Amino acid sequence: MSRVVVVGGGLAGTLAALRLLQAGHRVQLRESAAGLGGMIAPLGLADTLVDAGAEAYAVRGGVGRALCDELGLEVAGPAGAAHIWRPSGAYRMADGVVGIPATLADPALDALSRAGRATVAQEPGLGADVGVDASTVGALVRARLGEEALATLVEPVTRGVYATPADQLPLAGVAPGLLSALRERGSLLAAVAATRAAGPTVEQPVGGMFRLVAELERRVRGAGGDVRCGASVETLTRDASGAVLTTADGESLRADRVVVATPAAAATRLLAQVGADVEAPAVRRARFAVLAVDGSELAAEPVGSGVLVAERTPELRAQAMTHYSAKWPWARVGGREVLRLSYPADLEPTAEQAIADASLLSGVTISPRQVAAFASVEWTAMPARIDPAARDRLLAAARQAGVDLVGAWVDGNGIAPVILGVDRVLR
Ligand SMILES: Cc1cc2nc3c(=O)[nH]c(=O)nc-3n(C[C@H](O)[C@H](O)[C@H](O)COP(=O)(O)OP(=O)(O)OC[C@H]3O[C@@H](n4cnc5c(N)ncnc54)[C@H](O)[C@@H]3O)c2cc1C
């Protein structure tokens, strides 16, 4: 039975600990924060627990669902339609792929002018060769659905979801198979209908994403894992009998194997101490405000599951708003509605700003007296995309130093890639 120390108790570290225990190892998991979960975190808001970080996993590929099934967690997709917001009002986002509708009956088309709708209506008759040479979402949609549909329905989604203008967003990355379906079916709308996911594209465990980590923790402890929070691992050295790690509060740990599952900065600091000098890739910050609102017309879900902001006004500071309790109905406790607004990284939203933005984006006037709770949440180490060649060099250097690296900064920022990354190392 080998002794393994796992450093970092986010999803990657906690799942790694469980897999190692299942394989018969003795596991010590050390986490610097007060609780496990990292970027999957519950936020207590009045009487409700909501997700302060990740709220859903991508259904594509099936790894998030498979893990929830294994853990006996009931899962569900989001309720309510997503909307796009402009100063003139909110309208539904098309139910298709990257904002491209699948049928002419999609209510999103009501946002177009008569001429814009007429252009879209002609699409099925264009012939299969129009737009098939496109390499970006923008080029394809412009060629087949026209400039207005591109600007109104698709551009807000590419910018809001992928942070990329439609003309720079490669089709291969976000809609693989769409062009070949267009060639086969002769229509983009039909191609979207054929390639879009049959069910929801994201899901969460009923109750909140944080339930996943809570259940993992229960299983790790139940399997005899030694878990300690508030224990930041500061040093990693090697001697003849293996690895030696120390925590900030003076604990010394010995291990035959070390799995580092921290964000990049801590991981590269530890790696440097065992001779692997690698540069920490860039991270970004993200800001949110969360409001719990009593007795308002929000109960009628005026903007469905929330809005992406397509056009700004000088007073509006939020970039998007999720009507969290409409999207995930179990978060509606005692008729209290929960809204989550995202902000530029350099802006710390006040309650007043969040209330004003939420009123504007929902079309419902919210008075400060109705606000039962407000929280401002900041995430400081969101991983950026890592270049595959740099990643391979990094993993090789870590392996050379006797360290297994897992986690979002090496495997990709998202629940599914993190789960796959743990499998890569430990299966
Ligand atoms: C606001 C937000 C929204 C997101 N939304 C989604 C989403 O909807 N869908 C999706 O798939 N993904 C989403 N993500 C991304 C997803 O949450 C992450 O990719 C994933 O949870 C990362 O897990 P991890 O274990 O690799 O890293 P982390 O969660 O960062 O865990 C690393 C852990 O290491 C600990 N640590 C750091 N240094 C030390 C040390 N020296 N010693 C011990 N412990 C240490 C940290 O405290 C932390 O708990 C979101 C992330 C955020 C922040």
The ligand as an SDF file (V2000), in Angstrom:
LIG
                    3D

 53 58  0  0  0  0  0  0  0  0999 V2000
  -17.2390   31.5010  -11.4350 C   0  0  0  0  0  0  0  0  0  0  0  0
  -16.9150   30.2160  -12.1070 C   0  0  0  0  0  0  0  0  0  0  0  0
  -17.8490   29.6210  -12.9250 C   0  0  0  0  0  0  0  0  0  0  0  0
  -17.5580   28.4100  -13.5530 C   0  0  0  0  0  0  0  0  0  0  0  0
  -18.5190   27.8310  -14.2810 N   0  0  0  0  0  0  0  0  0  0  0  0
  -18.3010   26.6000  -14.7900 C   0  0  0  0  0  0  0  0  0  0  0  0
  -19.3660   25.8990  -15.3890 C   0  0  0  0  0  0  0  0  0  0  0  0
  -20.5140   26.3640  -15.3970 O   0  0  0  0  0  0  0  0  0  0  0  0
  -19.0910   24.6850  -15.9490 N   0  0  0  0  0  0  0  0  0  0  0  0
  -17.8430   24.1280  -15.9100 C   0  0  0  0  0  0  0  0  0  0  0  0
  -17.6500   23.0250  -16.4270 O   0  0  0  0  0  0  0  0  0  0  0  0
  -16.8210   24.7640  -15.2820 N   0  0  0  0  0  0  0  0  0  0  0  0
  -17.0320   25.9730  -14.7280 C   0  0  0  0  0  0  0  0  0  0  0  0
  -16.0270   26.6140  -14.0590 N   0  0  0  0  0  0  0  0  0  0  0  0
  -14.6910   25.9860  -14.0330 C   0  0  0  0  0  0  0  0  0  0  0  0
  -14.5910   24.8420  -13.0120 C   0  0  0  0  0  0  0  0  0  0  0  0
  -15.1870   25.2330  -11.8120 O   0  0  0  0  0  0  0  0  0  0  0  0
  -13.1210   24.5350  -12.7640 C   0  0  0  0  0  0  0  0  0  0  0  0
  -12.4660   24.2440  -13.9840 O   0  0  0  0  0  0  0  0  0  0  0  0
  -12.8950   23.3670  -11.8230 C   0  0  0  0  0  0  0  0  0  0  0  0
  -13.7830   23.3770  -10.7310 O   0  0  0  0  0  0  0  0  0  0  0  0
  -11.4440   23.4420  -11.3490 C   0  0  0  0  0  0  0  0  0  0  0  0
  -11.1650   22.4280  -10.4270 O   0  0  0  0  0  0  0  0  0  0  0  0
   -9.6630   22.2170   -9.9080 P   0  0  0  0  0  0  0  0  0  0  0  0
   -9.7280   21.1960   -8.8430 O   0  0  0  0  0  0  0  0  0  0  0  0
   -8.7650   21.9510  -11.0820 O   0  0  0  0  0  0  0  0  0  0  0  0
   -9.1790   23.6330   -9.3440 O   0  0  0  0  0  0  0  0  0  0  0  0
   -9.6700   24.4680   -8.1060 P   0  0  0  0  0  0  0  0  0  0  0  0
  -11.1340   24.3870   -7.9720 O   0  0  0  0  0  0  0  0  0  0  0  0
   -9.0300   25.8030   -8.2500 O   0  0  0  0  0  0  0  0  0  0  0  0
   -9.0560   23.7130   -6.8520 O   0  0  0  0  0  0  0  0  0  0  0  0
   -7.7160   23.8690   -6.4450 C   0  0  0  0  0  0  0  0  0  0  0  0
   -7.6690   23.8050   -4.9370 C   0  0  0  0  0  0  0  0  0  0  0  0
   -6.3120   23.8780   -4.5110 O   0  0  0  0  0  0  0  0  0  0  0  0
   -6.2870   24.6140   -3.3000 C   0  0  0  0  0  0  0  0  0  0  0  0
   -4.9160   25.0690   -3.0470 N   0  0  0  0  0  0  0  0  0  0  0  0
   -4.2680   26.0810   -3.6530 C   0  0  0  0  0  0  0  0  0  0  0  0
   -2.9990   26.1600   -3.1780 N   0  0  0  0  0  0  0  0  0  0  0  0
   -2.8620   25.1870   -2.2540 C   0  0  0  0  0  0  0  0  0  0  0  0
   -1.7930   24.7670   -1.4170 C   0  0  0  0  0  0  0  0  0  0  0  0
   -0.5840   25.3480   -1.4530 N   0  0  0  0  0  0  0  0  0  0  0  0
   -1.9970   23.6980   -0.5900 N   0  0  0  0  0  0  0  0  0  0  0  0
   -3.2190   23.0730   -0.5360 C   0  0  0  0  0  0  0  0  0  0  0  0
   -4.2600   23.4530   -1.3140 N   0  0  0  0  0  0  0  0  0  0  0  0
   -4.0880   24.4830   -2.1800 C   0  0  0  0  0  0  0  0  0  0  0  0
   -7.2960   25.7180   -3.5490 C   0  0  0  0  0  0  0  0  0  0  0  0
   -7.7230   26.3260   -2.3550 O   0  0  0  0  0  0  0  0  0  0  0  0
   -8.3930   24.9670   -4.2850 C   0  0  0  0  0  0  0  0  0  0  0  0
   -9.3800   24.4660   -3.3950 O   0  0  0  0  0  0  0  0  0  0  0  0
  -16.2830   27.8030  -13.4020 C   0  0  0  0  0  0  0  0  0  0  0  0
  -15.3410   28.4080  -12.5720 C   0  0  0  0  0  0  0  0  0  0  0  0
  -15.6570   29.5810  -11.9020 C   0  0  0  0  0  0  0  0  0  0  0  0
  -14.6660   30.2010  -10.9710 C   0  0  0  0  0  0  0  0  0  0  0  0
  1  2  1  0
  2  3  1  0
  2 52  2  0
  3  4  2  0
  4  5  1  0
  4 50  1  0
  5  6  2  0
  6  7  1  0
  6 13  1  0
  7  8  2  0
  7  9  1  0
  9 10  1  0
 10 11  2  0
 10 12  1  0
 12 13  2  0
 13 14  1  0
 14 15  1  0
 14 50  1  0
 15 16  1  0
 16 17  1  0
 16 18  1  0
 18 19  1  0
 18 20  1  0
 20 21  1  0
 20 22  1  0
 22 23  1  0
 23 24  1  0
 24 25  2  0
 24 26  1  0
 24 27  1  0
 27 28  1  0
 28 29  2  0
 28 30  1  0
 28 31  1  0
 31 32  1  0
 32 33  1  0
 33 34  1  0
 33 48  1  0
 34 35  1  0
 35 36  1  0
 35 46  1  0
 36 37  1  0
 36 45  1  0
 37 38  2  0
 38 39  1  0
 39 40  1  0
 39 45  2  0
 40 41  1  0
 40 42  2  0
 42 43  1  0
 43 44  2  0
 44 45  1  0
 46 47  1  0
 46 48  1  0
 48 49  1  0
 50 51  2  0
 51 52  1  0
 52 53  1  0
M  END
$$$$
